[in-house]
């Protein structure tokens, strides 16, 4: 089984004047080939094993934590002064799993 990796980079310009942007498109092509009689099966097995491994790794990095987001006021020192965009900014707080319904409320 042989493997070859090809890269293609394309740059395009979009817009006019000051709003002109350069867009980059990068394409990576992976080529597998084999002269063996069962080469197609070997390549398929390799790709399936690689995909299974990749999905397991991505699954490990999933964050199941809960968060609370608080809006940062414009005059707050946490807000970025050098960034004058109109996007809203939020501070993220990780929530604890120690509190449960039964621990928050008491019997009368």
Secondary structure, DSSP 8 states (H G I E B T S, - for coil): -EEEEEEEEEEEEESSGGG-EEEEEEEEEEEEE--STTHHHHHHHHHHHHHHHHHHHHHHT-----EEEEE--TTSTTS-SS-------EEEEE--S---HHHH----
